[in-house]
Amino acid sequence: MSPVIAPAVRADIAELRQLYYAVYGPHYPVALGTDPAEMARLIADPHSLWLVTRCADTGSLTASAAIRGEAGSRTGRLEGIAVHPEHRAAGLAAALTEALCAGMLDTGRLDSVYATVRTVSAGPQRVVARNGFRPLGILPNAVDLSSRETLALYARHADGVLDRRIPVTEVPPALLPLLRTAESALGIGYPGVAAARPLPAPAPRAAVERLEVIEAPAFVRRRFRERFPCAEGWFYPLHTPNVLLTPEDGRFEVYAYLNRAGGYGSLLTAHPDPAAAAAHLEPVTRALARAGAGYIEALVPLAHHEALSAFLAQGFVAGAVYPAMRADGDGFHDYAVLSRSGERIDFRGVAVEPPLQPYLDCYLSAWASTHLPTSSEVAP
């Protein structure tokens, strides 16, 4: 019998919190399953879709999942997949995922939907893969649940979107293996992409004596909207800055998202432009790490050689590529996901399905090239 699927409603919130506790325990760092006010907002959000299933006999909630969208963006995020332990192996996660994609992708509301999938077991990877999601890469140490976990990045695109990607002619040499991996895994092409020539070293700039870290979410959001009144100059779907980092003289401002519960952060953009802070990525990263972000990531256009080079020079490693992530006229731009972890990365407990394995191998090679000394650097 097919499960009965229905939209979540406000009256479900208390039972939904119990469901997420039963599945994830007390360490689930996502507001979708823990914060009643945020859950109510998501249920009422016209740009998102939250679906649940119920037991036909008792009427109790058996599973939940949502696709979160936002105004002005055609990229959504599949999140909060939870199946009650007593109702597993019934295909509920797959049924919810397919219904969500039918409602958001097949109807033309979104161009793509991504999911960050746990790798403590192979099950979550199989669920999204069976529903048309394909692997884009890995995010090592991306979240702190009961311990540091590596996530896998998957995405599903609407029909025809991948055929309208805007070509890239060159990238930093360190990214070429990742692009070749994506070509094989996704069936897309990067014809003619060459290794870009190394950029000259940036001119010396005044040192940053100290960075002020302003954690006042409402103030940061207001300031951010003043600096970026429209989407031009930044692109980071479904992330709203809640932290502002700036030196004492205020010559630049870095906007970031910090999630202390999950122990991670995202660098969103900088004012007056990202290049203003590019030479100061090291102190910015250290400041976020002290604030509780053991994992820091950045989303960078694949065509922006200078920005990619700046992050790579500061120890960031590209673990994933998101093709056709942002619409631009009749075409779509590809993005790279770069990350840096201040904690030891341990892949021994990671369960990787065969389609994801090439990305793990690629990341290991890139990490070694970035952080391990070459034979010429090792003292005899």
Buried (B, 14 or more C-beta within 10 A) or exposed (E): EEBEBEEBEEEBBEBBBBBBBBBBEEEBBBBBBBBEEEBEEBBEBEBBBBBBBBBEEEEEBBBBBBBBBBEEBBBBBBBBBBBBEEBBEBBBBBBBBBBBBEBBBEEEBBBBBBBBBBBBEBBBBBBBBEBBBBBBBBBBBBBBBEEBBBBBBBBBBBEEBBEBBBEBEBBBBBBBBBBBBBBEBBEBEBEEBEEBEEEEEEEEEEEBEEBEBBEEBEEBBEBBEEBBEEEEBBBBBBBEBBBBBBBEEEBBBBBBBBBEBBBBBBBBBBBEEBBBBBBBBEBBBEBBBEBBBBBBBBBBBBBBBBBBBBBBBBBBBBBBBBBBBBBEEEEBBBBBBBBBBBEEBEBEEBBBBEBBBBBBEBBBBBBEEBEEEEEEEEEE
